[in-house]
Amino acid sequence: MITEKQIEQLVAENLEGTDRFLVALKVSSTNVIQVFIDADSAVTIDHCVALSRHIEGSLDRETEDFELKVMSSGADRPFSLLRQYKKNIGNKVDVLTTEDNKIRGVLLEADDKVIKIQQEKTVTRGKSKKTIIGEELTLPMSEVSQTKVVITF
């Protein structure tokens, strides 16, 4: 059986010396391998392909069959590492607290204990929308259920 530790080592080999990092890794009992990566700059398709080829080239399909998926951590996935918070300082985020409160604002600071957010609210009057800057909030990490970056066009 292919182990997470085995895949984690292969990922580390491939990402060493880059600004890319492992966010999540799952290996099912049926050898479905899912690897989620992120970067301080950006993750491209080429990065995912290169990592996929490195992992696949290091495993023997004659010994064990497997399905491999290498993906960017993407905007639809919540942050799981402090490094993701730090790279998104200055960006708009949606935070869900452990009490199911939703907070939208600009991420100002992050460390392993708290995050600081400049809260924003959107007010709609007729056909126009206006963003109002609210208070600066400090949230303990223990009260943060999930955080996602807000994509704006």
C-alpha positions, -999 to 999 in steps of 0.1 A, spaced: 0 0 0 12 35 -8 16 56 23 11 93 29 46 95 43 60 81 10 41 106 -11 50 135 13 86 127 8 83 127 -30 64 160 -28 91 176 -6 118 164 -31 100 181 -60 91 213 -42 125 219 -25 140 252 -35 107 266 -48 81 289 -32 55 261 -36 44 241 -5 22 211 4 -12 221 18 -29 188 20 -24 152 11 -48 122 11 -41 86 2 -72 64 3 -73 27 10 -79 22 -27 -47 42 -36 -65 73 -47 -38 100 -41 -48 136 -38 -21 163 -35 -30 199 -29 -2 225 -33 0 263 -30 27 289 -35 38 322 -22 34 335 -58 12 313 -79 6 277 -88 4 269 -125 -7 239 -145 29 232 -153 38 231 -116 10 205 -110 21 185 -141 58 185 -130 49 173 -95 25 147 -109 52 133 -132 77 132 -104 54 113 -81 42 89 -109 78 83 -121 88 74 -85 61 48 -80 58 14 -97 24 7 -112 35 -30 -117 36 -33 -79 5 -12 -70 -21 5 -91 -30 41 -81 -49 71 -92 -31 104 -88 -45 139 -87 -22 169 -81 -41 202 -77 -36 238 -67 -52 245 -33 -74 270 -52 -97 298 -40 -126 275 -33 -106 256 -5 -103 271 29 -68 280 43 -53 252 63 -18 266 69 -5 298 85 16 303 54 -16 307 34 -28 334 58 5 353 55 5 352 17 -30 367 16 -23 396 39 -38 426 21 -64 405 3 -101 403 10 -112 372 28 -143 356 42 -140 342 77 -164 317 92 -162 316 130 -168 286 152 -201 303 162 -211 304 125 -206 342 122 -195 353 87 -170 381 85 -158 397 53 -128 420 52 -92 427 44 -67 404 62 -43 427 80 -22 404 101 -19 367 109 1 346 133 -4 313 150 -26 328 177 -48 355 160 -58 371 127 -67 408 123 -93 419 97 -105 453 86 -142 445 83 -161 455 52 -198 455 45 -216 461 12 -247 483 13 -271 482 -17 -292 513 -25 -312 508 -56 -289 496 -83 -257 509 -67 -235 491 -42 -212 507 -18 -185 491 4 -184 505 39 -152 500 60 -161 487 94 -141 481 125 -108 463 128 -114 428 144 -89 406 161 -100 370 161 -82 342 180 -73 313 156 -92 290 180 -124 308 170 -118 306 132 -136 277 116 -124 285 81 -110 313 59 -112 317 22 -99 344 -2 -126 364 -19 -122 365 -57 -133 398 -72 -136 406 -109 
